[in-house]
Amino acid sequence: MGPEGKTLLNIIILGFGFMFMFTAFQTCGNIEQTVIKSFNSTEFHGSGYTSMAIIYGVFSASNLIAPSVVAVIGPQLSMFFSGLVYSGYIAMFIHPYTWSFYTASVVVGIAAAILWTAQGNLLTINSTDATIGRNSGIFWALLQFSLFFGNMYIYFAWHGHVHISDKDRQTVFISLTVISLVGSFLFFLIQKPEPEATPSEASESLLQTESTESASIVVATPGLGSQALDAFKKALQLSVTKEMLLLSISIAYTGLELTFYSGVYGTCIGAMTQFGDDAKSLIGLSGIFIGLGEILGGGVFGMLNKCNRFGRNPVVLLGLITHFVAFYLIFLNIASDAPIAPEEGTHLQAYITPSVEVALLCSFLLGLGDSCFNTQLLSIVGFMFREDSAPAFAVFKFVQSITAALAFFYSNYLLLHWQLLIMVVVGFLGTLSFFVAEWVVVSSRRDTDYDSI
């Protein structure tokens, strides 16, 4: 197999590893609040929302140390050990204790920062300028398929269950733990990429390879602390630039709606007693429809980055409209106390007769709108900060994860309509600020290849 074939295989293995891991972890996040409500124990007093708030809060702070860890032990081992931590968090639900629940939340937050830093590093070293778009698309598609398989399993496993028994919980989380472990061990199949060189470039490629290897050795030496500090300073400098400040509102919005579609909305559906005995299994079906929207939007709007002559603004506007339609229908269809309802659910009704079809349509729209925002944000950040992409994306993940942590925290207390109102306001402001940032790009780089992006 040639060098290009080997790197493509590495990307596919990377995608499958993350697909298995996040089939387990995203399913866990989607159902954990519902599971905790069904867990009858005087020894356990945890909250799924609080756990996710801790994870994303620690994730934000840990972005400062993750590059150093990856440089010392390499991306492959970084992803493997991080995967083991994810599996441990999932396994904790087999028989949870409050102390182990929150301790695991802290540790998995650290592991998340290391995992995603290593993923970005491995994706980069297995790509060229010509293949980075294709490889990112392959990885994104495989990752988003995780929303299908785990939630489909939940749908069939919990079909007709009004109460999630201890046996139901243990069966699901043992299965999810095994699936997550499979993903972690898949990372060992990734091979070291080999540079592909023509005969005329052989000497130059050899020198570049030796230089790269030497640089890698330097990164892993005590000088690493200085480099990590420099990267941190660069991230701080970028975080206060006009362009990043404008984009930060949009990025913050993606953190808020990430919280909503990945944890809160599924809990709301499961709490609706008007949906009958299938309410709990509908959590899984909702996740499947979110995945459909994510994959469709990621594919279509990823391609639009190459052919849309009107820039990114129309796609972001479509995302905002899609989300506002979803929020309005959710407001009409789901009871206001659904996010904080007890285990037996809520008997309140919103403004229309609760409809499963409307609820699943909203799931699809949430996924579709999310893909609109994320594809365009990734595109514009990569374009505006091409020379400083690593610290720029570190700022991106920091802002996104800290707002996700905040949203998971207030989800313990706020009724549904207040949560929707917060997202409407931030989404509207974030869209306006994105428009301004896009216009800044257009006005300052008219002589570049902007239209080809």
Contacts in CASP RR format, 6 or more apart in sequence:
PFRMAT RR
TARGET T0000
AUTHOR 0000-0000-0000
METHOD contacts of the structure
MODEL  1
MGPEGKTLLNIIILGFGFMFMFTAFQTCGNIEQTVIKSFNSTEFHGSGYT
SMAIIYGVFSASNLIAPSVVAVIGPQLSMFFSGLVYSGYIAMFIHPYTWS
FYTASVVVGIAAAILWTAQGNLLTINSTDATIGRNSGIFWALLQFSLFFG
NMYIYFAWHGHVHISDKDRQTVFISLTVISLVGSFLFFLIQKPEPEATPS
EASESLLQTESTESASIVVATPGLGSQALDAFKKALQLSVTKEMLLLSIS
IAYTGLELTFYSGVYGTCIGAMTQFGDDAKSLIGLSGIFIGLGEILGGGV
FGMLNKCNRFGRNPVVLLGLITHFVAFYLIFLNIASDAPIAPEEGTHLQA
YITPSVEVALLCSFLLGLGDSCFNTQLLSIVGFMFREDSAPAFAVFKFVQ
SITAALAFFYSNYLLLHWQLLIMVVVGFLGTLSFFVAEWVVVSSRRDTDY
DSI
1 9 0 8 1.000
2 194 0 8 1.000
2 196 0 8 1.000
3 193 0 8 1.000
3 194 0 8 1.000
3 195 0 8 1.000
3 196 0 8 1.000
4 131 0 8 1.000
4 196 0 8 1.000
6 191 0 8 1.000
6 193 0 8 1.000
6 194 0 8 1.000
7 126 0 8 1.000
7 127 0 8 1.000
7 131 0 8 1.000
7 135 0 8 1.000
7 193 0 8 1.000
8 131 0 8 1.000
8 135 0 8 1.000
9 191 0 8 1.000
10 122 0 8 1.000
10 126 0 8 1.000
10 190 0 8 1.000
10 191 0 8 1.000
10 193 0 8 1.000
11 123 0 8 1.000
11 126 0 8 1.000
11 127 0 8 1.000
11 135 0 8 1.000
11 138 0 8 1.000
11 139 0 8 1.000
12 138 0 8 1.000
12 142 0 8 1.000
13 186 0 8 1.000
13 187 0 8 1.000
13 189 0 8 1.000
13 190 0 8 1.000
14 119 0 8 1.000
14 122 0 8 1.000
14 123 0 8 1.000
14 126 0 8 1.000
14 139 0 8 1.000
14 187 0 8 1.000
14 190 0 8 1.000
15 138 0 8 1.000
15 139 0 8 1.000
15 142 0 8 1.000
15 143 0 8 1.000
16 142 0 8 1.000
16 183 0 8 1.000
16 186 0 8 1.000
17 182 0 8 1.000
17 183 0 8 1.000
17 184 0 8 1.000
17 186 0 8 1.000
17 187 0 8 1.000
18 119 0 8 1.000
18 139 0 8 1.000
18 142 0 8 1.000
18 143 0 8 1.000
18 146 0 8 1.000
18 183 0 8 1.000
19 142 0 8 1.000
19 143 0 8 1.000
19 145 0 8 1.000
19 146 0 8 1.000
19 149 0 8 1.000
19 183 0 8 1.000
20 146 0 8 1.000
20 179 0 8 1.000
20 180 0 8 1.000
20 182 0 8 1.000
20 183 0 8 1.000
20 186 0 8 1.000
21 83 0 8 1.000
21 86 0 8 1.000
21 146 0 8 1.000
21 180 0 8 1.000
21 183 0 8 1.000
21 184 0 8 1.000
22 143 0 8 1.000
22 146 0 8 1.000
23 146 0 8 1.000
23 149 0 8 1.000
23 150 0 8 1.000
23 176 0 8 1.000
23 179 0 8 1.000
23 180 0 8 1.000
24 86 0 8 1.000
24 87 0 8 1.000
24 90 0 8 1.000
24 150 0 8 1.000
24 176 0 8 1.000
24 177 0 8 1.000
24 179 0 8 1.000
24 180 0 8 1.000
25 86 0 8 1.000
25 89 0 8 1.000
25 90 0 8 1.000
25 180 0 8 1.000
26 146 0 8 1.000
26 147 0 8 1.000
26 150 0 8 1.000
26 262 0 8 1.000
27 150 0 8 1.000
27 151 0 8 1.000
27 153 0 8 1.000
27 154 0 8 1.000
27 176 0 8 1.000
27 284 0 8 1.000
28 89 0 8 1.000
28 90 0 8 1.000
28 93 0 8 1.000
28 173 0 8 1.000
28 176 0 8 1.000
29 48 0 8 1.000
29 52 0 8 1.000
29 262 0 8 1.000
29 263 0 8 1.000
30 151 0 8 1.000
30 154 0 8 1.000
30 262 0 8 1.000
30 263 0 8 1.000
30 266 0 8 1.000
30 283 0 8 1.000
30 284 0 8 1.000
30 287 0 8 1.000
31 154 0 8 1.000
31 172 0 8 1.000
31 283 0 8 1.000
31 284 0 8 1.000
32 48 0 8 1.000
32 51 0 8 1.000
32 52 0 8 1.000
32 93 0 8 1.000
33 47 0 8 1.000
33 48 0 8 1.000
33 49 0 8 1.000
33 263 0 8 1.000
33 267 0 8 1.000
34 164 0 8 1.000
34 266 0 8 1.000
34 267 0 8 1.000
34 270 0 8 1.000
34 271 0 8 1.000
34 280 0 8 1.000
34 283 0 8 1.000
35 93 0 8 1.000
35 164 0 8 1.000
35 169 0 8 1.000
36 44 0 8 1.000
36 46 0 8 1.000
36 47 0 8 1.000
36 48 0 8 1.000
36 96 0 8 1.000
37 342 0 8 1.000
37 343 0 8 1.000
38 163 0 8 1.000
38 164 0 8 1.000
38 165 0 8 1.000
38 169 0 8 1.000
38 343 0 8 1.000
39 96 0 8 1.000
39 166 0 8 1.000
39 169 0 8 1.000
43 97 0 8 1.000
43 98 0 8 1.000
44 96 0 8 1.000
44 97 0 8 1.000
44 98 0 8 1.000
44 101 0 8 1.000
45 98 0 8 1.000
46 96 0 8 1.000
46 98 0 8 1.000
46 101 0 8 1.000
46 102 0 8 1.000
47 412 0 8 1.000
48 408 0 8 1.000
49 264 0 8 1.000
49 408 0 8 1.000
49 409 0 8 1.000
49 411 0 8 1.000
49 412 0 8 1.000
50 102 0 8 1.000
50 408 0 8 1.000
50 409 0 8 1.000
50 412 0 8 1.000
51 101 0 8 1.000
51 102 0 8 1.000
51 105 0 8 1.000
51 408 0 8 1.000
52 105 0 8 1.000
52 259 0 8 1.000
52 263 0 8 1.000
52 404 0 8 1.000
52 405 0 8 1.000
52 408 0 8 1.000
53 405 0 8 1.000
53 406 0 8 1.000
53 407 0 8 1.000
53 408 0 8 1.000
53 409 0 8 1.000
54 102 0 8 1.000
54 105 0 8 1.000
54 106 0 8 1.000
54 109 0 8 1.000
54 405 0 8 1.000
55 105 0 8 1.000
55 108 0 8 1.000
55 109 0 8 1.000
55 112 0 8 1.000
55 405 0 8 1.000
56 109 0 8 1.000
56 259 0 8 1.000
56 401 0 8 1.000
56 402 0 8 1.000
56 404 0 8 1.000
56 405 0 8 1.000
56 408 0 8 1.000
57 109 0 8 1.000
57 401 0 8 1.000
57 402 0 8 1.000
57 405 0 8 1.000
58 105 0 8 1.000
58 106 0 8 1.000
58 109 0 8 1.000
58 110 0 8 1.000
58 113 0 8 1.000
59 109 0 8 1.000
59 110 0 8 1.000
59 112 0 8 1.000
59 113 0 8 1.000
59 397 0 8 1.000
59 401 0 8 1.000
59 405 0 8 1.000
60 397 0 8 1.000
60 398 0 8 1.000
60 401 0 8 1.000
60 402 0 8 1.000
60 405 0 8 1.000
62 109 0 8 1.000
62 110 0 8 1.000
62 112 0 8 1.000
62 113 0 8 1.000
62 114 0 8 1.000
63 113 0 8 1.000
63 117 0 8 1.000
63 394 0 8 1.000
63 397 0 8 1.000
63 398 0 8 1.000
63 401 0 8 1.000
64 228 0 8 1.000
64 232 0 8 1.000
65 110 0 8 1.000
65 113 0 8 1.000
65 228 0 8 1.000
66 113 0 8 1.000
66 114 0 8 1.000
66 116 0 8 1.000
66 117 0 8 1.000
66 118 0 8 1.000
67 117 0 8 1.000
67 228 0 8 1.000
67 231 0 8 1.000
67 390 0 8 1.000
68 224 0 8 1.000
68 225 0 8 1.000
68 228 0 8 1.000
69 78 0 8 1.000
69 114 0 8 1.000
69 117 0 8 1.000
70 78 0 8 1.000
70 114 0 8 1.000
70 117 0 8 1.000
70 118 0 8 1.000
70 121 0 8 1.000
71 219 0 8 1.000
71 220 0 8 1.000
71 224 0 8 1.000
71 227 0 8 1.000
72 220 0 8 1.000
72 224 0 8 1.000
73 81 0 8 1.000
74 118 0 8 1.000
74 121 0 8 1.000
75 118 0 8 1.000
75 119 0 8 1.000
75 120 0 8 1.000
75 121 0 8 1.000
75 122 0 8 1.000
75 125 0 8 1.000
76 118 0 8 1.000
76 122 0 8 1.000
76 187 0 8 1.000
76 188 0 8 1.000
76 190 0 8 1.000
78 114 0 8 1.000
78 115 0 8 1.000
78 117 0 8 1.000
78 118 0 8 1.000
79 115 0 8 1.000
79 118 0 8 1.000
79 119 0 8 1.000
79 122 0 8 1.000
79 184 0 8 1.000
79 187 0 8 1.000
80 184 0 8 1.000
80 185 0 8 1.000
80 187 0 8 1.000
80 188 0 8 1.000
81 111 0 8 1.000
81 114 0 8 1.000
82 111 0 8 1.000
82 112 0 8 1.000
82 114 0 8 1.000
82 115 0 8 1.000
82 118 0 8 1.000
83 111 0 8 1.000
83 115 0 8 1.000
83 180 0 8 1.000
83 183 0 8 1.000
83 184 0 8 1.000
84 181 0 8 1.000
84 184 0 8 1.000
85 107 0 8 1.000
85 108 0 8 1.000
85 110 0 8 1.000
85 111 0 8 1.000
86 108 0 8 1.000
86 111 0 8 1.000
86 115 0 8 1.000
86 180 0 8 1.000
86 184 0 8 1.000
87 177 0 8 1.000
87 180 0 8 1.000
87 181 0 8 1.000
87 184 0 8 1.000
88 104 0 8 1.000
88 108 0 8 1.000
88 177 0 8 1.000
89 104 0 8 1.000
89 105 0 8 1.000
89 107 0 8 1.000
89 108 0 8 1.000
90 173 0 8 1.000
90 176 0 8 1.000
90 177 0 8 1.000
90 180 0 8 1.000
91 173 0 8 1.000
91 174 0 8 1.000
91 177 0 8 1.000
92 100 0 8 1.000
92 101 0 8 1.000
92 104 0 8 1.000
93 169 0 8 1.000
93 173 0 8 1.000
94 169 0 8 1.000
94 170 0 8 1.000
94 173 0 8 1.000
94 174 0 8 1.000
94 177 0 8 1.000
95 170 0 8 1.000
113 397 0 8 1.000
116 397 0 8 1.000
122 190 0 8 1.000
123 132 0 8 1.000
123 135 0 8 1.000
123 136 0 8 1.000
123 139 0 8 1.000
124 132 0 8 1.000
125 193 0 8 1.000
126 135 0 8 1.000
126 193 0 8 1.000
127 133 0 8 1.000
127 135 0 8 1.000
127 136 0 8 1.000
137 299 0 8 1.000
137 302 0 8 1.000
140 298 0 8 1.000
141 295 0 8 1.000
141 299 0 8 1.000
144 291 0 8 1.000
144 294 0 8 1.000
144 295 0 8 1.000
144 298 0 8 1.000
145 295 0 8 1.000
147 287 0 8 1.000
147 288 0 8 1.000
147 290 0 8 1.000
147 291 0 8 1.000
147 294 0 8 1.000
148 288 0 8 1.000
148 291 0 8 1.000
150 176 0 8 1.000
150 179 0 8 1.000
150 284 0 8 1.000
151 283 0 8 1.000
151 284 0 8 1.000
151 285 0 8 1.000
151 286 0 8 1.000
151 287 0 8 1.000
151 288 0 8 1.000
152 284 0 8 1.000
152 288 0 8 1.000
153 172 0 8 1.000
153 175 0 8 1.000
154 172 0 8 1.000
154 281 0 8 1.000
154 283 0 8 1.000
154 284 0 8 1.000
155 281 0 8 1.000
155 282 0 8 1.000
155 283 0 8 1.000
155 284 0 8 1.000
155 285 0 8 1.000
155 288 0 8 1.000
156 281 0 8 1.000
157 168 0 8 1.000
157 171 0 8 1.000
157 172 0 8 1.000
157 281 0 8 1.000
158 164 0 8 1.000
158 168 0 8 1.000
158 280 0 8 1.000
158 281 0 8 1.000
158 283 0 8 1.000
158 284 0 8 1.000
159 278 0 8 1.000
159 281 0 8 1.000
160 277 0 8 1.000
160 278 0 8 1.000
160 280 0 8 1.000
160 281 0 8 1.000
161 168 0 8 1.000
161 277 0 8 1.000
161 280 0 8 1.000
161 281 0 8 1.000
162 276 0 8 1.000
162 277 0 8 1.000
162 279 0 8 1.000
162 280 0 8 1.000
163 343 0 8 1.000
164 280 0 8 1.000
195 205 0 8 1.000
195 208 0 8 1.000
195 209 0 8 1.000
197 204 0 8 1.000
197 205 0 8 1.000
197 206 0 8 1.000
219 227 0 8 1.000
231 390 0 8 1.000
231 391 0 8 1.000
231 394 0 8 1.000
234 388 0 8 1.000
234 391 0 8 1.000
235 391 0 8 1.000
235 392 0 8 1.000
235 394 0 8 1.000
235 395 0 8 1.000
235 398 0 8 1.000
238 244 0 8 1.000
238 385 0 8 1.000
238 388 0 8 1.000
238 391 0 8 1.000
238 392 0 8 1.000
238 395 0 8 1.000
239 245 0 8 1.000
239 248 0 8 1.000
239 395 0 8 1.000
239 398 0 8 1.000
242 440 0 8 1.000
243 384 0 8 1.000
243 385 0 8 1.000
243 437 0 8 1.000
243 440 0 8 1.000
243 441 0 8 1.000
244 385 0 8 1.000
244 392 0 8 1.000
244 395 0 8 1.000
246 433 0 8 1.000
246 434 0 8 1.000
246 436 0 8 1.000
246 437 0 8 1.000
246 440 0 8 1.000
247 377 0 8 1.000
247 380 0 8 1.000
247 381 0 8 1.000
247 433 0 8 1.000
247 434 0 8 1.000
247 437 0 8 1.000
248 395 0 8 1.000
248 399 0 8 1.000
248 433 0 8 1.000
249 426 0 8 1.000
249 427 0 8 1.000
249 429 0 8 1.000
249 430 0 8 1.000
249 433 0 8 1.000
249 434 0 8 1.000
250 316 0 8 1.000
250 373 0 8 1.000
250 377 0 8 1.000
250 427 0 8 1.000
250 430 0 8 1.000
250 431 0 8 1.000
250 433 0 8 1.000
250 434 0 8 1.000
250 437 0 8 1.000
251 377 0 8 1.000
251 396 0 8 1.000
251 399 0 8 1.000
251 400 0 8 1.000
251 403 0 8 1.000
252 399 0 8 1.000
252 400 0 8 1.000
252 403 0 8 1.000
252 426 0 8 1.000
252 430 0 8 1.000
253 373 0 8 1.000
253 403 0 8 1.000
253 423 0 8 1.000
253 426 0 8 1.000
253 427 0 8 1.000
253 430 0 8 1.000
254 370 0 8 1.000
254 373 0 8 1.000
254 374 0 8 1.000
254 377 0 8 1.000
254 400 0 8 1.000
255 400 0 8 1.000
255 401 0 8 1.000
255 403 0 8 1.000
255 404 0 8 1.000
255 407 0 8 1.000
256 403 0 8 1.000
256 404 0 8 1.000
256 406 0 8 1.000
256 407 0 8 1.000
256 422 0 8 1.000
256 423 0 8 1.000
256 426 0 8 1.000
256 427 0 8 1.000
257 323 0 8 1.000
257 366 0 8 1.000
257 370 0 8 1.000
257 373 0 8 1.000
257 423 0 8 1.000
258 370 0 8 1.000
258 400 0 8 1.000
258 404 0 8 1.000
258 407 0 8 1.000
259 404 0 8 1.000
259 407 0 8 1.000
259 408 0 8 1.000
259 411 0 8 1.000
260 366 0 8 1.000
260 407 0 8 1.000
260 419 0 8 1.000
260 423 0 8 1.000
261 290 0 8 1.000
261 363 0 8 1.000
261 366 0 8 1.000
261 367 0 8 1.000
261 370 0 8 1.000
264 339 0 8 1.000
264 407 0 8 1.000
264 411 0 8 1.000
264 419 0 8 1.000
265 286 0 8 1.000
265 330 0 8 1.000
265 362 0 8 1.000
265 363 0 8 1.000
265 366 0 8 1.000
266 283 0 8 1.000
266 284 0 8 1.000
266 286 0 8 1.000
266 287 0 8 1.000
267 283 0 8 1.000
267 338 0 8 1.000
267 339 0 8 1.000
268 330 0 8 1.000
268 334 0 8 1.000
268 335 0 8 1.000
268 338 0 8 1.000
268 339 0 8 1.000
268 416 0 8 1.000
269 275 0 8 1.000
269 279 0 8 1.000
269 282 0 8 1.000
269 283 0 8 1.000
269 286 0 8 1.000
269 334 0 8 1.000
269 338 0 8 1.000
269 359 0 8 1.000
270 279 0 8 1.000
270 280 0 8 1.000
270 282 0 8 1.000
270 283 0 8 1.000
270 338 0 8 1.000
270 345 0 8 1.000
271 279 0 8 1.000
271 335 0 8 1.000
271 338 0 8 1.000
271 339 0 8 1.000
271 341 0 8 1.000
271 345 0 8 1.000
271 346 0 8 1.000
272 279 0 8 1.000
272 334 0 8 1.000
272 335 0 8 1.000
272 338 0 8 1.000
272 345 0 8 1.000
272 346 0 8 1.000
272 354 0 8 1.000
272 359 0 8 1.000
273 279 0 8 1.000
273 344 0 8 1.000
273 345 0 8 1.000
273 346 0 8 1.000
273 347 0 8 1.000
274 347 0 8 1.000
274 349 0 8 1.000
274 353 0 8 1.000
274 354 0 8 1.000
275 282 0 8 1.000
275 354 0 8 1.000
275 356 0 8 1.000
275 359 0 8 1.000
278 356 0 8 1.000
282 356 0 8 1.000
282 359 0 8 1.000
282 360 0 8 1.000
285 360 0 8 1.000
285 363 0 8 1.000
286 359 0 8 1.000
286 360 0 8 1.000
286 363 0 8 1.000
287 363 0 8 1.000
289 360 0 8 1.000
289 361 0 8 1.000
289 363 0 8 1.000
289 364 0 8 1.000
290 363 0 8 1.000
290 364 0 8 1.000
290 366 0 8 1.000
290 367 0 8 1.000
290 370 0 8 1.000
291 367 0 8 1.000
292 364 0 8 1.000
292 367 0 8 1.000
293 364 0 8 1.000
293 365 0 8 1.000
293 367 0 8 1.000
293 368 0 8 1.000
293 369 0 8 1.000
293 371 0 8 1.000
294 367 0 8 1.000
294 368 0 8 1.000
294 370 0 8 1.000
294 371 0 8 1.000
295 371 0 8 1.000
296 368 0 8 1.000
296 371 0 8 1.000
297 367 0 8 1.000
297 368 0 8 1.000
297 369 0 8 1.000
297 371 0 8 1.000
297 372 0 8 1.000
297 375 0 8 1.000
298 371 0 8 1.000
298 375 0 8 1.000
299 371 0 8 1.000
301 315 0 8 1.000
301 371 0 8 1.000
301 372 0 8 1.000
301 375 0 8 1.000
301 376 0 8 1.000
302 375 0 8 1.000
302 379 0 8 1.000
304 315 0 8 1.000
305 312 0 8 1.000
305 375 0 8 1.000
305 376 0 8 1.000
305 379 0 8 1.000
305 453 0 8 1.000
306 452 0 8 1.000
306 453 0 8 1.000
308 314 0 8 1.000
308 315 0 8 1.000
309 451 0 8 1.000
311 438 0 8 1.000
311 442 0 8 1.000
311 451 0 8 1.000
312 376 0 8 1.000
312 379 0 8 1.000
312 380 0 8 1.000
312 434 0 8 1.000
312 438 0 8 1.000
313 434 0 8 1.000
313 435 0 8 1.000
313 438 0 8 1.000
315 372 0 8 1.000
315 375 0 8 1.000
315 376 0 8 1.000
316 372 0 8 1.000
316 373 0 8 1.000
316 376 0 8 1.000
316 431 0 8 1.000
316 434 0 8 1.000
316 435 0 8 1.000
317 431 0 8 1.000
318 369 0 8 1.000
318 372 0 8 1.000
319 368 0 8 1.000
319 369 0 8 1.000
319 372 0 8 1.000
319 373 0 8 1.000
320 372 0 8 1.000
320 427 0 8 1.000
320 428 0 8 1.000
320 431 0 8 1.000
322 365 0 8 1.000
322 368 0 8 1.000
322 369 0 8 1.000
322 372 0 8 1.000
323 365 0 8 1.000
323 366 0 8 1.000
323 369 0 8 1.000
323 370 0 8 1.000
323 423 0 8 1.000
323 427 0 8 1.000
324 424 0 8 1.000
325 365 0 8 1.000
326 362 0 8 1.000
326 365 0 8 1.000
326 366 0 8 1.000
326 369 0 8 1.000
327 420 0 8 1.000
327 423 0 8 1.000
327 424 0 8 1.000
329 358 0 8 1.000
329 361 0 8 1.000
329 362 0 8 1.000
329 365 0 8 1.000
330 359 0 8 1.000
330 362 0 8 1.000
330 416 0 8 1.000
330 420 0 8 1.000
331 350 0 8 1.000
331 351 0 8 1.000
331 416 0 8 1.000
331 417 0 8 1.000
331 420 0 8 1.000
332 350 0 8 1.000
332 351 0 8 1.000
332 352 0 8 1.000
332 358 0 8 1.000
333 350 0 8 1.000
333 352 0 8 1.000
333 354 0 8 1.000
333 355 0 8 1.000
333 358 0 8 1.000
333 359 0 8 1.000
333 362 0 8 1.000
334 350 0 8 1.000
334 354 0 8 1.000
334 359 0 8 1.000
334 416 0 8 1.000
335 341 0 8 1.000
335 346 0 8 1.000
335 348 0 8 1.000
335 349 0 8 1.000
335 350 0 8 1.000
335 354 0 8 1.000
335 416 0 8 1.000
336 348 0 8 1.000
336 350 0 8 1.000
336 415 0 8 1.000
336 416 0 8 1.000
336 417 0 8 1.000
337 346 0 8 1.000
337 348 0 8 1.000
337 415 0 8 1.000
337 416 0 8 1.000
338 345 0 8 1.000
338 346 0 8 1.000
338 416 0 8 1.000
339 411 0 8 1.000
339 414 0 8 1.000
339 415 0 8 1.000
339 416 0 8 1.000
339 419 0 8 1.000
340 411 0 8 1.000
340 412 0 8 1.000
340 413 0 8 1.000
340 414 0 8 1.000
340 415 0 8 1.000
352 358 0 8 1.000
376 434 0 8 1.000
377 396 0 8 1.000
377 434 0 8 1.000
379 453 0 8 1.000
380 434 0 8 1.000
380 437 0 8 1.000
380 438 0 8 1.000
380 441 0 8 1.000
381 389 0 8 1.000
381 392 0 8 1.000
381 393 0 8 1.000
381 396 0 8 1.000
382 389 0 8 1.000
382 392 0 8 1.000
382 393 0 8 1.000
383 441 0 8 1.000
383 450 0 8 1.000
383 453 0 8 1.000
384 392 0 8 1.000
384 437 0 8 1.000
384 441 0 8 1.000
385 391 0 8 1.000
385 392 0 8 1.000
407 419 0 8 1.000
407 422 0 8 1.000
410 419 0 8 1.000
410 422 0 8 1.000
411 419 0 8 1.000
414 422 0 8 1.000
441 450 0 8 1.000
442 450 0 8 1.000
END
